[in-house]
Amino acid sequence: MRVAFKPEALFKKAAKAPKKAAKAAKKAVAKVAAGTKNTRGWLGGSGGAQGLDKWYGPDRALFLPSGLLDRAELPDYLDGTLAGDYGYDPLGLGKDKETVEKYRVNELIHARWAMLAAAGIIIPEGLQANGADIRGGTWF
């Protein structure tokens, strides 16, 4: 897929997203918001997930400003329902829904291993710095 960049479009009013994508994205935002707790924030304000339509849905932030990328040029499968969907998939990895689900699961697994690795680096070093007799507490 080739995307044409139009710098002159920066000075024009941005086009609205297609209605079909807008309807699907509103469902996704409602689904995410319905699962949130009704709590108060850290400082007593309103808590929970708010303002999700800025990140999800057809009118979400894109990887390029609206003048350089027309929303009509986005692939159909990038509808804003997934986290991190900024309309950028140059290799077409998100075309197949089953493959995307497999990628999501693998990303979660690798992120959890990375968090454990970070803790495995920081905790022994902190213990050794506080007087624990640990051989090799400093990882470098």
N, C-alpha and C positions, 0 to 999 in steps of 0.2 A: 504494500500500500504506500502510495506516495502522497505526502501532504504538501500542499502549496502554501507558502507563507506570503501574506499580503501586508506589508508594512503600512500601506496607505489606509488600510482598514482600521488602524488604531484611532483614527479621527472620526469614525462613523459610529453610530449607535449599535450596540450589540444585539444580535438576533436572539429571540427566545428559543428555548429548547423545544423539541417536538412533543406533542401532547401525550403520545403513547409512553415515551420515556418518563415524562413528568408523573404520570399516573403510577407507573411501576415504582418510581423512586419515592413517591409519597407513601406508598404502602410499606416500603422498606424502612423509611424513617419512623413511621407509626409503629412498626413492629419493634424496632430498637427502643423507641421511647416508652412503649408499653411495658417492656421488661425492666425498666429502671425503678429504683426505689424512690418513694416520696420522702426524701430526707432534707434536712437543712444543711447548708454548706459549713465549711470550717469556721467562718466568722458569723454564723447565725443567719446568713442569707439563704436564698433558695438553692438547693443542691440538686444532684442528679444530672442527667444528660440533657442539656439545653442547647438550642441553636445547632442541631445536627444537620439542618438543611444547608448549612454553609459547606459541609463536607460530603454529604450524600445527596443524590438526586441529580436531575438534569441541569440545575443551575449551580452546581458545585464549582469550586475553584478548579481550574485546569492548569496543565503544566506550562502553558503559554498564555499571555494576556488575550483577552477576547478579540482584540484587533488583529493579532497575528494568526489566530486559529479560529476558524468558523466552526460553530457547534454542529453544523450539518455535515462536516467532514469526519466527525468521530465515527468509529465503527459501531454497529448496532449492539454488539455484545458489551460495550463499555457504557452501561446505563447508569452508573453511580450507585449501585446497590452494594458493592464491595468496599471495604475500607481501603484507602489508598488509591482509589480509582480516579486518576486525574486526566483520563483520556489519552494516555500514552502507552501504546503497545506496538512498537515498530516491528517486532518479530512475529506478531500474531499469536502469542502464547495463550491468550485468553479466549480463543474461538470456541474451544470445546469445554462445556460446563464440567464434565467429569474430570478432565485434566486440571482445571482450575481448582476444583475441590481437593484433588490430590496435592497440588502445590500448596494450598492453604494448610493442610494437615502437616506436610513436611516442614513448612515454615514455622509452625507452632512448635514442633518437636525440636528443630534446630535452635529456635530462640530459647527454649527451656534449657537445653544443654549449654548454651552460651551463658545464661544466667548462673547456672551451677559452676561453670568454669570461672566466671568472674568472682564468685564467692570463694572458690577454691584458691584463688590468687590472693584475695584481700584478707581473708580471715587468718591464714597462717602467718602472713606478714605482720598483721596487727597483733597477734598473740606473741610473736617473737619480739616485737618492739616493746611490749609490756612485760617482758621478763620470762616468758615461757621458754623452756629449753627444747626448741624445735630445730632439727637439722634441716637446712634448706628452706627455711621459712620465707626467705626472699627469693622470688621466682626468677630474677634476672642475674 
